[in-house]
Amino acid sequence: MPKRPESNGKCGLISRRAGVPVLLSLAIGLLCTPAIGRQPDSPRPNILFLIGDNWAWPHASVLGDPTVKTPVFDRIVREGTLFTHAFCPVPSCSPARTSLLTGRAAHQLREAASLYGIFRKCDAFPEMLEKSGYDIGHVGKGFHPPDFRKHGWTQLPLGRRYAEFDEFMEQRDSNKPFFFWFGSVDVALGRWRYGPEGWEGADPDSVVVPPNLPDTPAVRETMLAYYGGVVRQDQAFGRAVARLEKDGLLDDTLVIYSSDNGWQMPRGLANCYDGGTHIPMAMRWGDRLQPGRRIEQFVSLTDFAPTFLELAGVPIPANMTGTSFSGLFFNARSHVRQNVGSLRSGDRS
């Protein structure tokens, strides 16, 4: 794992002056962390990060949901690795995304841990990738701090905003690896379309109402509107995957398909139940990942920043409290299940 240098980031609270207890806990964490990381013969990967908004486990057809159809997510699972215990650090968009961008726990981020809070300039992994030679950009929902230039940023932490992924692919420097953030909002409450025209062909008779909700026509119709958003998200992400395939870059790109937090239903968003924190997550990277693997270890969105930096060969700042999980998907000895098929929503064995 690359050495973690001192960081000048100002949005955290932990430093090397924290004393012996912190150093001991860090040492124990390092001893307990898989130390495999980026394979020596692997080039720096392109990274396409597909992140949904308020999309909860287990709402994908490959995860056993009988109503929603998600062929693109299912393909990523089938041809790559499924993480069955991926969780957001906080069941709210802003703190979840700032933790993701910085690799730090929400309580370290001061105002940035609040919805629409100030996000002060600090180490964010996309800019670190850019400084190391990556082309970066984003489309859709990223993290948009209000008046970001007043707080030390010269650009949004995700780089230039594009109208669509195709525009980025046409303008990028083909001699550089790239990181691209594709943030869908199709699953968010404001995008739900009520009535059969918004259900995207879902069968209303197949809906399984969770036990914490009343089984009423209004609840079923609300769930169908949500499912329609999941389908439209999957279609949008599918177009990005198809572009990579068309350009012959799919197998050289680490594709991650995930969410920021749970759904906008009771015991979901803004609640620390599984409905608010447990998220679908799968990744594909050509023949570098064994297809059909199911990894059961706990993974948090906070762990993405150090993982991406490690894979790119970029030193990880000392104040990142997340842990790279690249050792899990390179390590054939990790707790996995082969031949992922349809998973029942309650199956965690």
C-alpha positions in Angstrom: 0.0 0.0 0.0 1.4 3.5 -0.9 2.8 5.4 2.0 0.4 7.9 3.5 2.0 11.4 3.7 1.0 14.3 5.8 -2.0 16.2 4.3 -2.8 19.9 4.3 -6.5 19.2 4.0 -8.4 21.4 6.4 -11.7 19.5 6.7 -10.6 16.9 9.2 -9.8 16.7 12.8 -7.2 13.8 13.2 -3.5 14.6 13.1 -0.3 12.8 14.1 -0.4 14.9 17.3 -3.4 12.8 18.4 -1.1 10.6 20.5 -0.2 7.0 21.2 -3.8 5.6 21.3 -4.6 6.8 17.8 -1.3 5.5 16.5 -1.9 2.1 18.2 -5.4 1.9 16.7 -4.0 2.7 13.2 -1.3 0.1 13.6 -3.9 -2.6 14.5 -6.1 -1.5 11.6 -3.2 -1.9 9.2 -2.4 -5.4 10.5 -6.0 -6.4 10.0 -6.4 -5.0 6.5 -5.8 -7.1 3.4 -2.4 -6.0 1.9 -2.8 -7.0 -1.7 -3.9 -3.9 -3.5 -3.2 -3.1 -7.1 -1.5 -6.0 -8.8 2.1 -5.0 -10.0 1.4 -5.8 -13.6 -1.9 -3.9 -13.7 -1.9 -0.6 -15.5 -3.6 2.4 -13.9 -7.3 1.7 -14.5 -9.9 3.9 -16.2 -12.7 4.3 -13.6 -16.4 4.8 -14.4 -18.3 5.4 -11.2 -22.1 4.9 -11.6 -23.8 6.2 -8.5 -27.6 6.2 -8.0 -29.5 8.6 -5.7 -31.6 7.0 -3.0 -31.5 3.5 -4.3 -31.7 0.7 -1.7 -30.8 -2.9 -1.4 -32.3 -5.3 -2.6 -34.1 -3.5 -5.4 -32.4 -5.2 -8.4 -33.6 -8.2 -10.2 -30.4 -10.1 -9.6 -30.8 -9.5 -5.8 -34.2 -11.2 -5.9 -36.6 -8.3 -6.3 -39.5 -9.8 -8.3 -40.8 -6.5 -9.7 -37.9 -4.4 -11.0 -35.8 -5.3 -14.0 -32.1 -4.1 -13.9 -30.3 -5.9 -16.8 -27.2 -3.6 -16.6 -26.6 -4.0 -12.9 -27.3 -7.8 -13.3 -24.6 -7.9 -16.0 -22.1 -6.1 -13.8 -22.8 -8.7 -11.1 -22.6 -11.6 -13.5 -19.4 -10.5 -15.1 -17.8 -9.1 -12.0 -18.1 -8.9 -8.2 -21.1 -8.3 -6.0 -20.7 -6.8 -2.5 -23.6 -8.0 -0.3 -22.7 -5.9 2.7 -22.1 -2.4 1.2 -23.3 0.5 3.4 -23.3 4.2 3.3 -21.7 6.0 6.3 -24.7 8.3 6.8 -28.2 7.8 5.3 -28.2 11.3 3.7 -26.9 12.5 0.4 -24.5 15.3 1.4 -22.6 13.6 4.2 -22.5 10.3 2.3 -21.0 11.9 -0.7 -18.5 14.1 1.2 -17.3 11.0 3.0 -17.0 9.2 -0.3 -15.0 12.1 -1.9 -12.7 12.5 1.1 -12.4 9.0 2.5 -13.3 10.4 5.9 -15.9 9.8 8.5 -18.8 12.4 8.5 -18.0 13.6 12.0 -14.6 14.8 10.7 -16.1 17.0 8.0 -17.7 19.8 10.1 -20.3 21.7 8.1 -20.0 19.3 5.1 -21.6 16.6 7.2 -25.0 18.5 6.9 -27.3 18.6 4.0 -26.3 21.5 1.8 -23.6 22.4 4.3 -20.3 24.2 3.4 -17.7 21.9 1.9 -14.4 23.5 2.6 -11.3 22.9 0.4 -9.6 19.7 1.4 -8.2 16.5 -0.1 -10.8 15.0 -2.5 -9.8 11.9 -4.4 -10.9 13.0 -7.9 -8.6 16.1 -7.8 -5.8 13.9 -6.5 -6.3 11.6 -9.5 -6.3 14.6 -11.8 -3.0 15.9 -10.4 -1.5 12.4 -10.9 -2.4 12.5 -14.7 -6.0 11.4 -14.9 -8.7 13.1 -17.0 -11.7 13.6 -14.7 -15.2 14.8 -15.2 -18.8 14.2 -14.2 -22.4 14.3 -15.3 -25.6 14.5 -13.3 -25.6 14.7 -9.5 -22.3 15.1 -7.9 -21.8 17.2 -4.8 -22.4 20.9 -5.4 -21.4 23.0 -2.4 -23.0 26.4 -2.5 -20.6 29.2 -3.4 -17.8 26.7 -3.6 -15.2 29.3 -4.8 -15.7 31.1 -1.4 -14.4 28.1 0.4 -11.1 27.4 -1.4 -12.2 25.4 -4.4 -11.2 26.6 -7.9 -13.5 24.0 -9.5 -16.1 21.5 -8.3 -14.4 18.5 -6.6 -15.4 16.2 -9.5 -13.9 18.3 -12.2 -15.7 19.7 -15.3 -19.4 19.0 -15.7 -20.4 17.5 -19.0 -23.8 17.2 -20.6 -23.4 13.5 -21.0 -20.8 10.7 -20.8 -20.4 10.7 -24.6 -19.3 14.3 -24.6 -16.5 13.5 -22.1 -15.4 10.5 -24.1 -15.1 12.6 -27.3 -13.1 15.3 -25.6 -10.9 13.4 -23.2 -7.1 12.9 -23.7 -6.9 9.3 -25.0 -3.3 9.1 -23.7 -4.5 9.5 -20.1 -6.5 7.2 -17.9 -9.8 8.7 -16.8 -12.1 8.9 -13.8 -15.7 9.8 -14.6 -18.5 10.2 -12.1 -22.0 9.5 -13.5 -24.6 10.6 -10.9 -28.2 9.6 -11.7 -31.2 11.2 -10.0 -33.8 9.0 -11.6 -34.6 7.1 -8.4 -35.0 10.3 -6.3 -38.5 11.1 -5.0 -38.8 14.2 -7.2 -38.3 12.0 -10.4 -41.0 9.4 -9.6 -43.7 9.1 -12.2 -47.0 7.9 -10.9 -49.4 5.9 -12.9 -48.8 2.9 -15.3 -46.9 5.1 -17.8 -44.2 5.6 -15.1 -43.8 2.0 -14.0 -41.6 1.0 -17.0 -43.5 -2.2 -17.6 -43.4 -3.4 -14.0 -46.1 -5.9 -13.0 -48.2 -4.4 -10.1 -49.2 -7.9 -9.0 -45.5 -8.8 -8.3 -44.9 -6.0 -5.8 -43.8 -7.3 -2.3 -44.6 -4.7 0.3 -42.0 -4.6 3.1 -43.4 -5.7 6.5 -42.9 -2.2 8.0 -45.3 -0.7 5.5 -49.0 -1.1 5.1 -50.1 -3.2 2.1 -52.4 -0.6 0.5 -52.9 0.5 -3.1 -51.2 3.8 -2.4 -48.1 2.1 -1.0 -48.0 -0.3 -4.0 -48.3 2.6 -6.5 -45.6 4.5 -4.7 -43.3 1.5 -4.9 -44.0 1.1 -8.6 -43.1 4.8 -9.2 -39.8 4.2 -7.4 -39.2 1.0 -9.4 -39.7 3.0 -12.6 -36.9 5.3 -11.5 -34.6 2.3 -10.9 -35.3 1.0 -14.4 -34.6 4.4 -16.0 -31.4 4.7 -13.9 -30.3 1.3 -15.2 -31.0 2.3 -18.8 -28.9 5.5 -18.4 -26.0 3.6 -16.9 -26.3 1.0 -19.6 -25.7 3.6 -22.3 -22.4 4.6 -20.6 -21.4 0.9 -20.4 -22.3 0.5 -24.1 -20.1 3.5 -25.0 -17.1 1.9 -23.3 -17.8 -1.3 -25.1 -18.1 0.5 -28.4 -14.7 2.2 -27.9 -13.1 -1.1 -26.9 -12.4 0.2 -23.3 -14.9 -1.8 -21.2 -12.4 -4.5 -20.1 -9.8 -1.9 -19.3 -12.2 0.1 -17.1 -13.1 -0.5 -13.5 -16.9 0.0 -13.6 -18.6 0.5 -10.2 -22.4 0.6 -9.9 -23.7 1.6 -6.6 -25.8 4.2 -4.6 -25.3 6.9 -2.0 -28.0 5.8 0.5 -31.3 4.1 0.9 -34.7 4.8 -0.6 -37.1 7.6 0.3 -39.6 5.5 2.2 -40.3 5.1 6.0 -37.2 3.7 7.7 -35.2 4.6 4.6 -33.5 7.8 3.8 -32.3 9.7 7.0 -32.9 6.6 9.1 -30.2 4.2 10.4 -32.1 1.1 9.4 -31.0 -1.1 6.6 -33.5 0.6 4.3 -31.6 3.9 4.8 -28.0 2.5 4.8 -27.7 -0.8 2.9 -26.9 -0.2 -0.7 -26.5 -2.3 -3.9 -22.9 -2.4 -5.1 -21.1 -4.3 -7.8 -18.0 -3.8 -9.9 -16.6 -5.2 -13.2 -13.0 -5.0 -14.5 -12.5 -7.4 -17.4 -10.4 -10.4 -16.6 -8.9 -8.7 -13.5 -11.9 -9.7 -11.5 -13.2 -13.3 -11.3 -16.8 -13.2 -12.7 -19.7 -14.2 -10.5 -18.0 -13.5 -7.1 -20.0 -12.6 -4.1 -18.1 -10.8 -1.3 -19.7 -10.7 2.1 -17.3 -8.4 4.0 -18.5 -5.0 5.2 -17.6 -2.1 2.8 -18.4 1.5 3.3 -18.6 4.4 0.8 -15.9 6.0 2.9 -13.5 3.3 1.6 -13.8 4.3 -2.0 -11.3 7.2 -1.9 -8.4 5.2 -0.6 -9.3 2.3 -2.9 -9.3 4.4 -6.0 -6.0 6.1 -5.0 -4.3 2.8 -4.3 -5.4 1.3 -7.6 -4.0 4.5 -9.4 -0.7 4.4 -7.4 -1.4 7.7 -5.7 -0.2 8.1 -2.1 -3.1 8.0 0.4 -3.3 11.0 2.7 -2.8 10.2 6.4 -6.1 11.8 7.4 -8.2 9.4 5.3 -9.9 7.2 7.8 -11.4 4.9 5.2 -9.6 1.7 4.3 -8.8 0.4 0.8 -10.8 -2.7 0.0 -8.9 -3.6 -3.2 -7.5 -6.6 -1.4 -10.9 -8.1 -1.1 -11.6 -8.2 -4.9 -8.1 -9.3 -5.8 -7.9 -11.9 -3.0 -9.4 -15.2 -4.0 -9.2 -16.3 -0.4 -11.8 -13.7 0.8 -15.2 -15.0 1.9 -17.0 -15.3 -1.4 -19.7 -17.3 -3.0 -19.3 -18.4 -6.6 -21.9 -18.4 -9.4 -24.1 -15.5 -8.3 -27.6 -16.1 -9.4 -30.8 -14.6 -8.0 -30.4 -13.7 -4.3 -33.3 -13.6 -2.0 -33.7 -10.3 -0.2 -33.2 -11.9 3.2 -30.3 -14.2 2.2 -27.1 -13.1 4.0 -25.7 -16.5 4.8 
